[in-house]
């Protein structure tokens, strides 16, 4: 469903990754998605390395599917970032999930700083069309390179 307001409402969940003894933050992510959805937010953005503590995730991982379901249940977009492995290559990557729980795009961190030596830098920036605005995604150290976004 398309939002009826003119200005997008953006929620930010600045959760800390290491504040729990659990291997993942899925319950906390689902809780924040629900709160943002009830508050009428169009999108909720989570910080880098927020999903899982451990190995690189696949896009079809059960934790990612749970986040997609939470977006669908709460009629909200989300950006979540963690370490993913795509076709055998490791990236620090954000995924954009729509209100229907579908992954609509991804962005691979270009400027690595403090990332695992296994991580490969991304190469492209993107603009994504949502039902509330056109948006771009940046991850952490990428913000220190504003020229990167002038290429879009």
Rosetta silent file (secondary structure, phi, psi, omega in degrees, C-alpha in Angstrom):
SEQUENCE: XXXXXXXXXXXXXXXXXXXXXXXXXXXXXXXXXXXXXXXXXXXXXXXXXXXXXXXXXXXXXXXXXXXXXXXXXXXXXXXXXXXXXXXXXXXXXXXXXXXXXXXXXXXXXXXXXXXXXXXXXXXXXXXXXXXXXXXXXXXXXXXXXXXXXXXX
SCORE:     score description
SCORE:     0.000 S_00000001
   1 L     0.000  134.176  179.638    0.000    0.000    0.000 S_00000001
   2 L   -77.901  137.338  179.931    1.331    3.418   -0.951 S_00000001
   3 L   -64.883  152.692 -178.083    1.738    5.925    1.889 S_00000001
   4 L   -98.276   -8.871 -179.339   -0.712    8.818    2.012 S_00000001
   5 L   -90.891  159.231 -176.555    1.614   11.443    3.490 S_00000001
   6 L   -81.055  -45.082 -177.986    3.891   13.702    1.437 S_00000001
   7 L   -94.254  134.451  178.821    7.126   13.504    3.430 S_00000001
   8 L   -67.241  148.429  175.657    8.623   10.085    4.155 S_00000001
   9 L  -106.658  121.797 -175.473    8.898    8.980    7.765 S_00000001
  10 E  -114.322  127.895  175.740   12.265    7.376    8.498 S_00000001
  11 E  -106.564  141.400  177.770   13.012    5.307   11.587 S_00000001
  12 E  -123.022  125.280  178.822   16.567    4.591   12.707 S_00000001
  13 E  -110.524   94.072 -177.704   17.311    1.699   15.040 S_00000001
  14 L   -84.549   66.803  179.969   20.806    2.303   16.346 S_00000001
  15 L   -80.769  149.183  176.760   21.087   -1.088   17.991 S_00000001
  16 L   -94.020  135.063 -177.357   24.422   -2.306   19.265 S_00000001
  17 L   -66.660  -44.804 -171.565   25.531   -5.616   17.888 S_00000001
  18 L   -94.216   29.056  179.756   27.388   -6.913   20.910 S_00000001
  19 L   -94.746   13.749 -179.338   24.812   -6.056   23.591 S_00000001
  20 L  -139.875  152.467  177.464   23.487   -9.587   23.759 S_00000001
  21 L   -83.235   -7.317 -178.723   24.865  -13.048   24.521 S_00000001
  22 L   -76.685  162.249 -179.732   22.828  -14.458   21.634 S_00000001
  23 L   -80.124  -14.587  179.925   24.327  -15.256   18.223 S_00000001
  24 E  -145.471  166.616 -178.781   21.878  -12.977   16.431 S_00000001
  25 L  -109.594   24.302 -171.351   19.715   -9.914   16.951 S_00000001
  26 H   -61.938  -40.639  179.776   16.647  -11.170   15.100 S_00000001
  27 H   -63.279  -41.135  179.275   14.201  -10.730   17.998 S_00000001
  28 H   -67.284  -41.973  178.595   15.408   -7.181   18.545 S_00000001
  29 H   -61.960  -45.342  178.714   15.248   -6.390   14.805 S_00000001
  30 H   -61.809  -40.146  179.431   11.697   -7.751   14.590 S_00000001
  31 H   -63.046  -44.266 -179.953   10.693   -5.712   17.653 S_00000001
  32 H   -68.986  -35.775  175.774   12.072   -2.475   16.157 S_00000001
  33 H   -62.401  -43.415  178.470   10.428   -3.172   12.794 S_00000001
  34 H   -62.660  -44.473  179.376    7.108   -3.611   14.619 S_00000001
  35 H   -62.469  -43.979 -179.356    7.543   -0.403   16.612 S_00000001
  36 H   -66.557  -39.971  178.031    8.454    1.592   13.498 S_00000001
  37 H   -62.530  -44.968  178.847    5.538    0.112   11.561 S_00000001
  38 H   -65.150  -28.154  179.356    3.059    0.976   14.314 S_00000001
  39 L   -82.589   -2.513  176.961    4.474    4.514   14.401 S_00000001
  40 L    86.193   17.040  178.568    3.749    4.917   10.682 S_00000001
  41 L   -69.614  147.588  175.141    7.340    4.901    9.429 S_00000001
  42 L   -83.345  -35.309 -176.470    7.938    4.202    5.758 S_00000001
  43 E  -146.651  148.581  172.960   11.381    2.705    6.302 S_00000001
  44 E  -123.946  134.951 -177.161   13.587    1.590    9.167 S_00000001
  45 E  -115.310  131.258  179.933   17.364    1.612    8.868 S_00000001
  46 E  -110.977  157.082 -178.323   19.661   -0.596   10.914 S_00000001
  47 L   -77.669  171.528  176.872   23.441   -0.261   11.439 S_00000001
  48 L   -61.117  146.579  176.148   26.226   -2.342    9.964 S_00000001
  49 L    57.357   47.662 -174.358   26.746   -5.855   11.354 S_00000001
  50 L  -103.861  -12.985 -170.934   23.359   -5.990   13.050 S_00000001
  51 L   -89.208  -52.016 -164.729   21.916   -9.372   12.097 S_00000001
  52 E  -142.495  143.332  175.340   24.260  -12.190   13.030 S_00000001
  53 L  -104.845  111.147  178.776   27.460  -12.862   14.912 S_00000001
  54 L   143.528 -134.078 -174.117   29.519  -15.422   13.046 S_00000001
  55 L   -67.547  168.027  174.964   29.731  -16.667    9.505 S_00000001
  56 L   -69.605  140.143 -179.284   28.782  -14.831    6.347 S_00000001
  57 E   -89.528  157.504  168.697   25.053  -14.999    5.569 S_00000001
  58 L  -102.121  156.043 -179.879   23.335  -15.993    2.345 S_00000001
  59 L   -63.093  -24.549 -179.908   20.405  -13.916    1.073 S_00000001
  60 L   -95.492   13.308  179.876   18.089  -16.889    1.622 S_00000001
  61 L   -61.127  147.846 -178.838   19.234  -17.408    5.249 S_00000001
  62 H   -56.907  -35.311  178.826   16.439  -17.983    7.777 S_00000001
  63 H   -66.417  -39.873  177.399   17.367  -14.756    9.619 S_00000001
  64 H   -66.867  -41.780  178.027   16.995  -12.699    6.435 S_00000001
  65 H   -61.977  -37.259  178.319   13.685  -14.421    5.681 S_00000001
  66 H   -64.485  -39.716  177.468   12.482  -13.543    9.204 S_00000001
  67 H   -65.785  -41.578  177.561   13.309   -9.870    8.613 S_00000001
  68 H   -60.335  -43.294  178.709   11.488   -9.973    5.279 S_00000001
  69 H   -63.752  -40.621  178.643    8.418  -11.443    6.998 S_00000001
  70 H   -63.252  -38.478  176.885    8.533   -8.750    9.697 S_00000001
  71 H   -63.439  -43.365  179.313    8.582   -6.055    6.985 S_00000001
  72 H   -64.038  -46.193 -178.684    5.582   -7.636    5.304 S_00000001
  73 H   -63.096  -29.747 -175.627    3.648   -8.007    8.570 S_00000001
  74 H  -107.769    7.059  175.207    4.323   -4.381    9.509 S_00000001
  75 L    52.733   53.196 -175.748    3.957   -2.799    6.038 S_00000001
  76 L  -143.586  149.275  171.507    7.395   -1.173    6.155 S_00000001
  77 E   -84.326  157.956  175.889   10.617   -1.021    4.157 S_00000001
  78 E  -147.151  150.219  169.038   13.932   -1.850    5.865 S_00000001
  79 E  -120.432  121.491  176.859   17.644   -1.574    5.258 S_00000001
  80 E  -126.427  144.977 -174.568   19.753   -4.147    7.106 S_00000001
  81 E  -130.829  136.089  175.458   23.491   -4.606    6.776 S_00000001
  82 E  -162.686 -171.695  177.308   25.784   -7.487    7.564 S_00000001
  83 E   -90.711  125.032 -178.440   28.430   -9.709    5.999 S_00000001
  84 E  -123.316  155.004  174.074   27.060  -11.770    3.119 S_00000001
  85 E  -117.948  120.479 -179.288   28.519  -14.318    0.753 S_00000001
  86 E  -120.566  119.607 -178.988   27.264  -14.083   -2.832 S_00000001
  87 L    49.937   42.283  176.377   28.468  -16.689   -5.355 S_00000001
  88 L    81.000   -0.246 -179.822   31.384  -17.507   -3.078 S_00000001
  89 E  -109.997  134.312 -176.740   32.514  -13.862   -2.656 S_00000001
  90 E   -92.991  135.867  179.125   32.218  -12.110    0.711 S_00000001
  91 E  -137.930  151.282  160.803   30.851   -8.559    1.011 S_00000001
  92 E   -88.401  119.453 -167.083   29.698   -6.174    3.694 S_00000001
  93 E  -141.206  140.103  171.679   26.297   -5.521    2.185 S_00000001
  94 E   -97.301  141.293  172.035   23.047   -3.715    2.827 S_00000001
  95 E  -117.823  141.814  179.018   19.815   -5.212    1.614 S_00000001
  96 E  -105.039  120.998 -177.705   16.692   -3.194    0.900 S_00000001
  97 E  -114.451  133.451 -177.627   13.446   -4.983    1.761 S_00000001
  98 L   -90.210 -178.817 -177.248   10.051   -3.652    0.653 S_00000001
  99 L   -64.775  -19.403  179.115    6.657   -3.613    2.361 S_00000001
 100 L   -93.564    4.013  178.616    5.789   -6.972    0.810 S_00000001
 101 L    81.679   18.303 -179.923    8.866   -8.603    2.321 S_00000001
 102 L  -100.996  140.616  174.559   10.770   -8.798   -0.966 S_00000001
 103 E   -75.916  117.024 -175.735   14.433   -7.911   -1.363 S_00000001
 104 E   -99.827   -9.379  178.496   14.367   -5.011   -3.820 S_00000001
 105 E   174.884  173.558  177.605   18.079   -4.312   -3.996 S_00000001
 106 E  -149.981  158.140  177.754   21.447   -4.417   -2.339 S_00000001
 107 E  -135.793  128.904  179.889   24.521   -2.263   -1.925 S_00000001
 108 E  -100.552  125.773 -178.610   28.031   -3.600   -1.319 S_00000001
 109 L   -54.265  128.591 -176.296   30.320   -1.449    0.829 S_00000001
 110 L   -91.339  -48.356 -176.534   32.994    0.120   -1.372 S_00000001
 111 L   -98.188  101.820 -176.397   35.416    1.706    1.107 S_00000001
 112 L   -84.668  138.271  177.301   36.439   -0.935    3.603 S_00000001
 113 L  -150.370  110.532 -179.021   37.820    0.070    6.978 S_00000001
 114 L    78.775    8.106  178.986   38.233   -2.467    9.732 S_00000001
 115 L   -80.560  161.295  176.725   36.374   -5.100    7.724 S_00000001
 116 L   -56.441  147.279  177.687   37.458   -8.727    7.589 S_00000001
 117 L   -65.694  -17.775  177.795   40.276   -9.461    5.155 S_00000001
 118 L   -72.881  -21.064 -171.832   37.859  -11.873    3.479 S_00000001
 119 E   -76.540  134.302  176.991   35.569   -9.016    2.428 S_00000001
 120 L   -99.395  135.305  178.224   35.686   -7.791   -1.164 S_00000001
 121 L   -70.988  148.478  173.202   34.817   -4.137   -1.830 S_00000001
 122 L   -74.803  177.413 -176.113   31.786   -3.309   -3.922 S_00000001
 123 L  -127.827  -16.968 -171.731   32.094   -1.299   -7.128 S_00000001
 124 L  -131.514  149.853  168.283   28.840    0.595   -7.729 S_00000001
 125 L  -101.982  157.372 -176.613   26.431    2.994   -6.063 S_00000001
 126 L  -138.926  157.063  167.629   22.717    2.762   -6.796 S_00000001
 127 L  -115.919  129.646 -178.672   19.500    4.731   -6.519 S_00000001
 128 E  -111.177  136.896  177.035   16.488    2.647   -5.548 S_00000001
 129 E   -92.599  123.879  175.322   12.890    3.610   -6.248 S_00000001
 130 L  -114.512 -179.389  178.007   10.538    3.029   -3.326 S_00000001
 131 L   -82.186   -0.697  179.666    6.883    3.961   -2.914 S_00000001
 132 L  -121.755  -17.132 -179.662    7.873    6.989   -0.812 S_00000001
 133 L  -179.711  168.392  167.233   11.076    8.336   -2.458 S_00000001
 134 E   -91.060  133.486 -176.297   14.175    7.516   -4.453 S_00000001
 135 E  -132.500  157.052  170.700   16.935    6.519   -2.036 S_00000001
 136 L  -119.314  164.202  179.677   20.592    5.596   -1.982 S_00000001
 137 L  -126.769  137.287  173.657   22.427    3.463    0.538 S_00000001
 138 L  -132.649  150.406  179.826   25.854    4.035    2.070 S_00000001
 139 L  -121.776  119.994  169.200   27.672    1.962    4.663 S_00000001
 140 H    41.959 -106.036 -171.659   29.882    3.477    7.360 S_00000001
 141 H   -63.479  -19.788  176.386   33.254    4.477    5.898 S_00000001
 142 H   -58.976  -28.374 -178.936   31.692    5.153    2.473 S_00000001
 143 H   -66.315  -18.753  179.721   30.351    8.397    3.956 S_00000001
 144 H   -78.857   -2.143 -176.971   33.934    9.727    4.176 S_00000001
 145 L  -125.920   75.890 -175.397   34.087    9.760    0.354 S_00000001
 146 L   -62.214  -25.189  177.851   31.397   12.173   -0.906 S_00000001
 147 H   -60.353  -28.216  178.673   32.723   11.989   -4.481 S_00000001
 148 H   -54.705  -37.652 -174.891   31.417    8.444   -4.538 S_00000001
 149 H   -89.238   -8.582  175.027   27.858    9.776   -4.539 S_00000001
 150 H   -78.238  -12.038 -179.732   28.423   12.381   -7.221 S_00000001
 151 L   -80.875  -14.169 -175.350   28.738    9.510   -9.708 S_00000001
 152 L   -69.959    0.000    0.000   25.087    8.523   -9.332 S_00000001
